[in-house]
């Protein structure tokens, strides 16, 4: 944190306070009242809180608000003057998080604050509209009434909203993500059916492809396979008209993964992965190409094709090591993710000891909230490797944590892998530790 950055953060906090019409004393009273409203009354009086506010906004040596005050301030700045919640780009809440970043707060903590407020919004029946804001809501209503009035600013806001929802994967259950996403999915459908200005069509299709793909995954995770297939078909069509083949590759990869767990065998998933690889090679994203080759390796390994799997992994690492500056994809696919694919390949057509080490290394780096679902899958696979290494009780210890993660997110893939791991442990079903694992599965996931 630089001195200049901290002063910028302090000035931003002061500007936000004044924009809400609060004096130092007024903000102190608002914080005390908010703490009481939330059932977390402060020990300090208003005068003491006022001195803290002054220190946060100091023009000489500002300090970062403590975590408790950060939480209270987040609740205050999540609402506009009209009392409506607005968390999206351009909101006071977004500006508040930026101020905390300037004052030295970590990205992880900022993500936690955002997740807490999004969760609160869905708890009280709000949804995507909280991520759009009043002016964007008005512009969206106007465009839905007359698609010819769609503009670039509205498309940018819709794209940001989808990105915001996607960022909550692993932090919120998939059923809540569906609620957040439903309005933008329906808006994209209606706009694509209308007379949208021709120059804006490619961008609208890009936004629609992102929304439909995430919607397809959420539908799958919540066990609605019919809706999932329909959304992936719509996403494929939208991405195909976006002018960027790598975008359709992203759709194919997501579709392939859910197909792998909803359709017997690997043939259907293999066809989708093949299409993803072709589109990725024709596209301009090295990151997407690396991920496509990694998924190709997994499917080949599951089919027992070791040489094909190893060749695809080599291509994935080649892409991963390439220069990715300016990559058009915002994918978070990293070397940690790729090590997970290395592990799957070793698990199916190689050495389970090597697979275990790959999984362990991957899990150690998948620590962001967004990676919670992926980490649960990787650790479950790590447990499978331990079973094959004749370490069943140690495998069960790993699976307990995966059960809790699967329950928190409602993730179907993690639950499917957990049940398969339990099946592999059946030879030890008379052991006490197996009974404990079985009880945990039944109590938490219902099976």
N, C-alpha and C positions, 0 to 999 in steps of 0.2 A: 504494500500500500504506500503510495507516494503522498507527500504533504499536500500537493496540489489536489490529488484525488480525494483526500479526506475533507479538504475545504469545499470541494464541489459537492460531496455528499452532505455536509452540514448545511450548505446553502440550499440544497434541494429539500431537505427536511424543513427548513425555515419557510421556504416558498410554499410547500404543501400545507403547513400549518396556517399560514396567512390566507391561502386560497379557501380554506374551510372556515375562515372567520374566527380563528381561535387566537387569543393572546397566549403568552406562556402559561399564565394561570388557568386559562380556559382549556388548553390542551391537557394540563395536569388533572383538572377536574374530570374531563372526558375519559382519561385513562383510568382514573379511580372508579368512575361509574361503569365503564366497560368491564373492568375486572370483576366488579360486583355482579353485573348482569350475567357473566359467564361462570359464576359460582367460584371465582378464584380471587377473593378480595385481597387487596394489597395490605401489607403490614405498614407501609409508609403512609404518612398523611399527604395532603395535597401540596403543602409547602415543600416537602422533601422531594416529591415527584417533580415539582416545578424546577427545582435546582438541577435535577437530572436532565430535564428537557433542555435547559440552558446549556448544559455541558455537551449534549449531542449537537447543538447548533453553534457552538463556539466558533468564532472567526479566527481564533489563534491556535487552539489545540483541542479540536472536537474529539469525542470518544464514541465508540460504537455502542448503541443501546444493548443492554443485556437481553438474553433470549426471551425472558418473560415479557419485557417491554416490547420487544420486536413483535411478539404474538399479538399483543394488545393493539399496537400501532397498525398492524396488518388488518385487523378487524375494523379499525376506524377508517383507514384509507381504502378499504374495499368497497365502501359505499359513497355514492355521490351526494350532492346536496338534497336530491329528491328521495334519498334513502334506498335507491336501487343499487344492487350489487353489480359492479363492473370490474372484471379482473383482466381484461384483454389488453392488447397493444394500445397505447395512448391513454390508458387509465391512470388515475392517481396511484392505484395499487402497483402498477408496473413501474411507475416513476419512483415509488417508495422502495421497491426492491432494488432499483438501480442505485438509489442513494446508499442503501446498506452495502452494496457491492463496492462503491467508492470508499466507504468507511472501513472496508477490509473483511466483510463477511464472506464466507465460503460459498461456492456454487451449490454444494450439497445442502447447506442450511437454507439457502434461498429456495431451492427446490422443495424442501420440506415445508416451508411457509406457504408456498404456492399450493402444494397438495392439501394442506390443512384447510385452506380457504375454499378450494374447489370441492373438497369433501363436505364442508359445511354447506355450500351452495346446494349440492345434491341432497343433503340431509333434509333441507327445508323445502324441497320441491323445485328448486331452480334448475338451470341447465345451461345449455349452450349460449342462451341469450346473455348470461352473465359474462361470457367471453367476448361478446360482440360489442356491447355498449349501446347507448340510446341512439346515437347518430347512425351507426351501422345498422341497427335494427330498423330504423326508419328507411334507410336506403334500400335494405333488402326487401321490405314490404313494397316499396315503390317499384323495384325491379321485378318482383313476382307479379305485380299487377300489370306491368308493361315491360317485358324483357328487353325491349329496345333501349331502355334507360339504364341497363347494366353498365357499370364503368370499372376501370382498373382498380380504383381504390376499394370498391366493394369486394372485388375478387381477391385482392390482397388480404383484406380482413377475413374473408372466408378461409383462405389458405392458412392464415395464422391460427384461426380457431381450430382447424383440423389438426395442425401441428401441436397446439396446446392439449387437445384431447389425447393425441398419440403419446405425448410426453407423460401422461398419467398411467400408461400401461405399467403394471407392477405396483402402483400405488393405490389404485382404486379397483374394485371388482369390475369384471367385464360388463356385468349387467348395468352398472352405473355409466360406464363409457358409452354403452348403447344409447342410454337416455340423453347423454350430452351430444352425441353425434347425430341422432335422428333428424333434428331440424335442418341441418346442412345437407344431409343426404337427400331429403325431400326437396329442398330448395334447388339443388343441382339438377334433379330430375325435371322439375318444372321449367327451369331456365333452359335446359337443353332441348326441351320440346317447344320452346318459343322462338320468336324472331330476334335472337341475340345478335348484336352487331358482329359482322363477319370477322373483323380483326381480333375480337376478343374470344372467339370460339376455341382456339388452341389452348389458351390459358384456362378457360372454363373447363375444358376437358381434362386438363392436368389436375385441377382442384377436385373435379368429380372423381377422377381415377384414385386419388389419394383417399377421399372420403369413402368411396365404395370399397376399396381394398381393406381399409381399417374396419369398416362395417361388416365386411365378409368374415374377417377374422373374429370379430366380436360375436357375430351370429354363430359361428362354429363353436367358439369357446362356451357359449351358453346353450349349446346342443340344438340349434335350429339349422340343420343341414340344408333344408330346402331354401331358406332365405340366404344362407351363405353362398350356395351355388348361384343364385340369381344375382347377388351383389358382385360376385367375382366375374360373372359374364358381363355385367354392366361396366365393371372396372376395366376389363380387357378391351371392350369396345371403345370406351372413353380414352384410354391410354393409347390405343391404336391411332386415334385421330389427333394426338397431342403434338405430333411432329418429332418425337424423341423416342426411339426404340427402347432405350434403357428403361423408360417408365413402364412400358408393357412388360419388360423382363421382371421388374419389381412385383407386378401383379401376379405373373406366372409363378414366381418363387413362393409368395405367400399362399397362393392357391395350391401349389404342390405340397406344401407342408400340411395343410389341413386335409388334403386328399389322402395323404399318407396315413392319416389316422381315422379317416372316415370311410375308406374304400379298401376291401381286402386286396392283398398283394401290393406290388410296387409298380405295376405297369402303367396305371393311370398317372401316378405321380411322376414316373420317369418321362412320360410324354410331355408333361408340363415343364419339367426341368430342361428337357431338350429344347423346347421352345424358348425358355428363359435364356439359355446359353446362346442360342442363335441371335436373339434380340440384344443381349448384352454385348456380344461381339460387334454388332452393327451400331451400337450406341456409343455415347461419348463419356461414359462413366467407368473408370477403372475399378472403383469400389464395388459397383454393382456386378461387374465382370468377375471380380474375386469371389463375391458371395455366390454367384451362379455356379462357378466351378466348384466351390466348397460343397454346395448342395448336391451337385452332380456326383461328387465323390461319395457323399453319404448314401445316396440312392444306389450307386454301383456296389458299395460295400454291403448294403442290406440284401442285394441280389446275389452276393457271393462273388462278384467280379473284382478280384484284388488288383490286377494290373490296371484296369480301367479306373478304379478308385484312386490308386496312387498317382496315375497320370493327371487326373483332375485336380488332386491336391497340389501337385507340383505347379500346375497352371495357376491355382489360387494363390499360392505363395509368391509366384512370379508377379502376379497382379498386385498383391498386397505390398510388395517391396517397390513398386513403381512410383513415380512421381505423381501424387494426387492433388497437387495444388490446382485450384480452379475446377475441381471435380464438381459437376452440376448436381450430383446426388448428395442429399444431406444424411445419407444412411450412416448409422453408428457402427457399422460392421468393422471390427477391429481384429488385431492379432489374437486377442483373448477369445473372441468368437471362433476364429479359425482353428485355434488349438482344440476347441470343443469338437469340431468336425474331424480333426486328426484323431481324437479319442474315439469317436464313433467308428471311424474306419478301422482302427486297431481292434476295437471291441468285436467287430464282426468278421474281419478277415486277417487279424494279426495277433499281437501279443496283449493279453489282458493287463499285464503289469505295465506295459507302455501306455495302454489306454488309460489306466488309473492315473498315471502321472500327468498325462495331457489334461484329463478332466480336473485334477486337483489344481494345476496351474491356471486353467481357464476360470474355474470357480473363484480362485483367489483374487482375480482382477475384475470379475463381474459384480461390482459392489454398488453401483448406482441404482436408485429406485427404479429407473426404467428397465434395468437388467434383472430385476427380481425373478420374473417368470423364467427367463433364460437360465439363470443361475440354478433354479430349482430343477430344471430339466437336466442340466449338466451334472449336478450333484447326484441326481437319481441314477444317471448313467455311471457315475463313479461307483455308486453302490453295486450296480450290476457287475462292474469289473471286480469288485471285492468278492462277490459271490463266486465268480469264476476262478478267483484265486483261493477259494476255500476259506474265506474269512466272513462267514455269514452273519455272525453277531455284530461285527464291526460295520458291516453293510447296513444292518438294521438301525444302528445308531445314526448313521447319515440320513436314513429315510425319515426319521422322526421330524427333522427340521424341514424336509421337503414337503411333508404332509401339511405343516403349518403354513408354508408359503403357498401351496396349492389352494388351501382353504381361503387364505386372505385375498387372493386374486380371482378365485373361481376359474382358474386355468384348466382347461380340459386336457391339453396335451400332457401337462405335468401329472394330472390325475391318472391318465391312461398309463403312463410310464410307471407310476407308483404301483398300480395294480399288477402290471407285468412283473415288476421286481418282487412283489409279494408272492406271485406265482412261482418264481424261481426259488423262493425261500421255503416252499412247502415241504421239502424233505426234512426240515427242522421244525415242523409245526408243533411238535410236542415240547419244545423248549419254552421256558418261561418268557424269555425275551421276545420270542415270536408272538406269544399271546399278548404281550404289552403292545407290540407293533400293530397287531390285528385290532385290538381295542381302540388304539389311537386312530387308525384308519376308519373304523366304523363310527366312532364318536364324532370325528371331524368331517369326513367326506361321505359318510353314510354307506360305505361298502368296503 
